[in-house]
Amino acid sequence: MLSIRDLHAQIGDRKILKGLDLEVAAGEVHAIMGPNGSGKSTLASVLAGREGYEVTRGSVSYLGEDLLAMEPEERARAGVFLAFQYPVEIPGVNNAYLLKAALNAVRKQRGEPELDAFEFLELVRGKMKLMQMDESFLNRGVNEGFSGGEKKRNEILQMAVLEPKLALLDETDSGLDIDALRVVAKGVNSLRSPERAIVLVTHYQRLLDYIEPDRVHVLSDGRIRKSGDKGLALELERRGYDWIRQEAEVA
Amino acid sequence: MSTKTQDLERVFGEKYRHGFVTDIESDTVPPGLDEDVIRLISRKKREPQFMLDWRLKAFRHWLTMGEPDWAHLRIAPMDYQAISYFSAPKRRDDAPKSLDEVDPKLLETYEKLGVPLHERARLAGVAVDAVFDSVSVATTFKEKLAKAGVIFCPFSDAVLNHPELIERYLGSVVPHTDNFFAALNSAVFSDGSFVYVPKGVRCPMELSTYFRINAANTGQFERTLIVADEGSNVSYLEGCTAPMRDENQLHAAVVELVALADAQIKYSTVQNWYPGDEEGRGGIYNFVTKRGDCRGANSHISWTQVETGSAITWKYPSCVLTGDNSVGEFYSVALANHCQQADTGTKMIHIGRNTRSTIVSKGISAGRGQNTYRGLVKILPSAEGARNYTQCDSLLMGDRCGAHTFPYMEIKNPGAVVEHEATTSKIADDQLFYCRSRGISQEDAVNMIVNGFCKAVFKELPMEFAVEAQNLLSVSLEGAVG
């Protein structure tokens, strides 16, 4: 589904990704771990199309298409979803309004009819129950005055409503207490399916106790240094990241 | 200039949609202004002597005044002798008795503007007075209103048919000496709307005036007077458009509102005069004096304005809170795009006891637009228990526009409570990216964010107007972010 080859990306003159390779197939859950500054969030941003990142080399193919040639909204409509590390507040814009506009943009692309207000509410109510969110969230401004945990839950709610093919979660676990983490994990797990790929970007192994990955990759200094199964995450938890860097230097 | 700014400006590039000219024969007096021109205007309108005397008094005072220069505006010098002070579609001498007699070309013009004047096609429940250049061409629903005792007619008709009301209230809120543009208007005003709502009557429908400048090199000077007698209630809407021309045209209107005891007036404006092109050529100079007097106890005046047009906007719809417990409100969205300049705000003058005022101002600047909020909250010693709340927010798009805020406060009563909040923000790239990463196009995202910003004002507009205002804003912003 997602094939990244030799990806180099920079912000200004600062090179961040330095030849990253990654293959993600439909139905898989991948975790990308790594120390601070290794390029995890840059990878998520480049895949979603955030401005300010320059790709200098390499390619990203998504369902056979050149992902990097697409505008951010085209990527979203094609089924790519990024759950933000820092969800953005948009004062005065109704949470439900944004979500409905987003859903109908995606549905239009898929050739499905747009939902009217009633159909939309019915759909979203079911998903909110799953995320243990109060319905009053729908009528508040987008992320306006939400707590950190509420913002993250709102991201997963959006994901559950939009049903993307490729979900990228950028440090969704950071700043969550254990109860909120469980709710978020439940939301993510409910979306696991043979047609869908999920990429979790995370700093800690903790999230992986709740969302079991098929593959774990360690990103360090702009490249994937090591890949393995869930056991690798546990090893990282025990040993930290330094040994990976040393291994890489020796190699 | 960054590429982002160029992108921003592309989204704002959309053309003005009301810029057509109606080819209609007009009766236009030659440019220039002296006492003879004023006598001619008065004679054409068959005015009683008191009206001519008042005009001449205003004109003589105007000659002693200079243009105000305190606003944050750059204005090319204006030649008041180069303007024609009266233009009317011909055949006005036999004024149309009904809509069937109105020139079909005029009706077509209003259809094009989306203001159908034919009763059956019209939005149910809105009575319309249409002012074309200097004169009122049609007022609808007159009979239904008359049944309720409401007078809603062209100002000229009111001068002839209700001279006692005009003599009593004209200039009682905005005297002919008030300021340069109000004095000029008092001398040469041609038409406008007059509304009188009698005691205890709740006006059965929204009243609306649609102003249209058509002829070249003319000024438009309309005068609106609304009197709400004791315990009455009225909601009034005003809309404006003009053709696209390379030269600037002057619009200097005066609006006076009088609310007697327990009366309520809600005045809403959607101003979309031609703003000039992207380089700042042409456009309407909009110098307007709007003021309401809450004359009686418990009276209530509310101004709501959406200002998207005009090359220059200079207006401060104000409330004089004379009556005890009276309430004044001002809700404003002002947009300055391309080379537009807006200096707008309000004055709340607290005189009576327990008077309250609310000011909510939302300024949007884009392109090279300059947007200024200027407001005065004045609390006199007599205004025991007065309260004011002011909220003043600015939104910037791109890096070449400006937002300025000049809040003045004069508090002469130590018991008054005055609050002021102000914010300035940019449409942040991360807000746009957030929307786009959810599949929403750049343009829809900009509209969404701007509408969210303006929400507190839009919700004060009557329903049909709120929709129109949102559409207008999105048209005015198309091309601003790319």
Chai-1 contact restraints between the chains, C-beta under 6 A:
chainA,res_idxA,chainB,res_idxB,connection_type,confidence,min_distance_angstrom,max_distance_angstrom,comment,restraint_id
A,A48,B,S437,contact,1.0,0.0,6.0,A-B,restraint_1
A,R50,B,F433,contact,1.0,0.0,6.0,A-B,restraint_2
A,P72,B,R436,contact,1.0,0.0,6.0,A-B,restraint_3
A,P72,B,S437,contact,1.0,0.0,6.0,A-B,restraint_4
A,E73,B,R436,contact,1.0,0.0,6.0,A-B,restraint_5
A,E73,B,G439,contact,1.0,0.0,6.0,A-B,restraint_6
A,E73,B,S441,contact,1.0,0.0,6.0,A-B,restraint_7
A,A76,B,S437,contact,1.0,0.0,6.0,A-B,restraint_8
A,A76,B,R438,contact,1.0,0.0,6.0,A-B,restraint_9
A,A76,B,G439,contact,1.0,0.0,6.0,A-B,restraint_10
A,R77,B,G439,contact,1.0,0.0,6.0,A-B,restraint_11
A,L82,B,S437,contact,1.0,0.0,6.0,A-B,restraint_12
A,V88,B,D430,contact,1.0,0.0,6.0,A-B,restraint_13
A,V88,B,Q431,contact,1.0,0.0,6.0,A-B,restraint_14
A,V88,B,Y434,contact,1.0,0.0,6.0,A-B,restraint_15
A,I90,B,Q431,contact,1.0,0.0,6.0,A-B,restraint_16
A,I90,B,I449,contact,1.0,0.0,6.0,A-B,restraint_17
A,I90,B,G452,contact,1.0,0.0,6.0,A-B,restraint_18
A,P91,B,G452,contact,1.0,0.0,6.0,A-B,restraint_19
A,G92,B,G452,contact,1.0,0.0,6.0,A-B,restraint_20
A,G92,B,F453,contact,1.0,0.0,6.0,A-B,restraint_21
A,G92,B,K455,contact,1.0,0.0,6.0,A-B,restraint_22
A,V93,B,M448,contact,1.0,0.0,6.0,A-B,restraint_23
A,V93,B,G452,contact,1.0,0.0,6.0,A-B,restraint_24
A,A101,B,I440,contact,1.0,0.0,6.0,A-B,restraint_25
A,A102,B,R438,contact,1.0,0.0,6.0,A-B,restraint_26
A,A102,B,G439,contact,1.0,0.0,6.0,A-B,restraint_27
A,A102,B,I440,contact,1.0,0.0,6.0,A-B,restraint_28
A,A105,B,G439,contact,1.0,0.0,6.0,A-B,restraint_29
A,A105,B,I440,contact,1.0,0.0,6.0,A-B,restraint_30
A,V106,B,G439,contact,1.0,0.0,6.0,A-B,restraint_31
